Amino acid sequence: MVRDPSSKIRLAAVGDLHCREDHHGRFRLLVKQVNASADLLVLCGDLTDRGMFEEGKVLAEELSALRVPCAAVLGNHDYEHGQVKEISTELAKVGVHILDGDHFIFEKVLGVAGVKGFGGGFGNATLQAFGEGQTKAFVQEAVSESLKLEAALSHLDTPKKVVIMHYAPIPETLEGENIEIRPFLGTSRLAMPIDHYRAEAVFHGHAHHGTREGKTRGGIPVYNVAMPLMAKHTPDQRFALLEI
């Protein structure tokens, strides 16, 4: 049976699980609630706490009980020990689709484009590629992530599309974080392809002490779904649930 393109899709979203080796059973309730209420789960990075294969293996065991499709991006913590390939492979075994400049299509109706993202600041205060090579390399990483997102969105011809990332594309969802670190938590470069391709919504994590909602300049809703933030506001349901 083909889903009606006009029908609503219940999408669950959360980031910053920070799974550790001793977290056996920690996400059992989350998985149970997602199975009962959502059609699709998206994970917005920092799936592991230190980027260790053993942590990825525990998370894969936890997510093996999922009964709905799952798409995910990685976060900065997942890169810490250089075991991204091993973690991604382990999660793929239980049906988690790791996105890095590509997309996942749900029932030919909803396309999910995903990148990790990067920092660099916002608006007129966005860091520019000038001066030392280290600064230019930092800026180039943000530019590259934006281009990867643009490529992922350009290949989507689904009636609906959403974006998942770890870093924030707007400063509004960073309100509550120390102002000194906000330029390192995201960049408005990521918002450009979102507005251009008119995504339905954007989900990110990373900002544990941020604000839950904001909008891009083009009016696209942006949701900060970092689990520590969700736990503070909705402790009985540590994920966002939206109808797309």
Secondary structure as UniProt FT lines:
FT   TURN            5..6
FT   STRAND          10..15
FT   TURN            21..22
FT   TURN            24..27
FT   HELIX           28..37
FT   STRAND          40..44
FT   HELIX           53..63
FT   TURN            64..65
FT   STRAND          70..73
FT   HELIX           76..79
FT   TURN            80..81
FT   HELIX           84..92
FT   TURN            93..95
FT   STRAND          96..98
FT   STRAND          102..106
FT   TURN            107..109
FT   STRAND          110..114
FT   HELIX           123..125
FT   HELIX           133..154
FT   STRAND          160..164
FT   HELIX           172..174
FT   TURN            175..176
FT   HELIX           179..184
FT   STRAND          186..187
FT   HELIX           188..190
FT   HELIX           191..197
FT   STRAND          201..204
FT   TURN            208..209
FT   STRAND          213..215
FT   TURN            217..218
FT   STRAND          221..224
FT   HELIX           227..233
FT   TURN            235..236
FT   STRAND          240..243
//
